[in-house]
């Protein structure tokens, strides 16, 4: 691996997944209830 790329990867932050389960559950519930973010219809 090239030194510049390796250094850049060391500085990158890990993904923030603290609330991923909550968001996934809320998205699933909204889809099941037919709710859309902008009030559109399911396609």
Secondary structure, 3 states (H helix, E strand, C coil): CCHHHHHHHHHCCCCCCCCHHHHHHHHHHHHHCCCCCCCCCCC
